[in-house]
Amino acid sequence: MKASEIRDLTLEEMQQQLQDSEEELFNLRFQQSMNRLENADRIKRVRKDIARLKTIITEKEKDIR
């Protein structure tokens, strides 16, 4: 997910997306530990999406205050 796409979301949608991404990361790590992960690059992309989401959420929260 690109930063411009994230910025178009509402704060609640961003927080929901963050929660979904964290769940996905957990599941990917679990699959990796069981040697059942097909696309190891997906972990890297999800981690970057989580970082983008957290950064933009923080920016929006600072704007609100």
C-alpha positions in Angstrom: 0.0 0.0 0.0 1.4 3.4 -1.0 1.5 6.4 1.4 -0.8 8.4 -0.9 -3.4 5.6 -0.6 -3.1 5.5 3.1 -3.5 9.3 3.4 -6.8 9.0 1.6 -8.2 6.8 4.4 -9.9 8.1 7.6 -8.1 7.6 10.9 -10.5 4.8 11.9 -9.8 3.0 8.5 -6.1 3.4 9.0 -6.3 1.9 12.5 -8.3 -1.0 11.2 -5.8 -1.5 8.3 -3.0 -1.5 10.9 -4.7 -4.2 13.0 -5.3 -6.3 9.9 -1.7 -5.9 8.8 -0.4 -6.9 12.2 -2.6 -10.0 12.2 -1.3 -10.9 8.7 2.3 -10.4 9.8 1.7 -12.8 12.8 0.2 -15.4 10.4 3.1 -15.1 8.0 5.6 -15.5 10.8 3.7 -18.5 12.0 3.8 -20.0 8.5 7.5 -19.3 8.2 8.2 -21.1 11.5 6.3 -24.1 10.2 8.2 -24.0 6.8 5.0 -23.5 5.0 5.6 -19.9 3.8 5.5 -19.6 0.0 6.4 -16.0 -0.5 9.0 -14.8 2.1 9.1 -11.4 0.5 5.6 -10.8 1.8 6.8 -10.4 5.3 9.1 -7.5 4.3 6.2 -5.8 2.5 3.8 -6.1 5.4 6.4 -4.8 7.8 6.9 -1.7 5.6 3.1 -1.2 5.3 2.8 -1.3 9.1 5.6 1.3 9.5 3.9 3.5 6.9 0.6 3.2 8.6 2.0 4.0 12.0 3.9 7.0 10.7 0.8 8.5 8.9 -1.4 7.8 11.9 1.0 9.7 14.1 1.1 12.6 11.6 -2.7 12.8 11.6 -3.0 12.6 15.3 -0.6 15.5 15.7 -2.6 17.6 13.2 -5.8 17.0 15.2 -4.2 18.3 18.4 
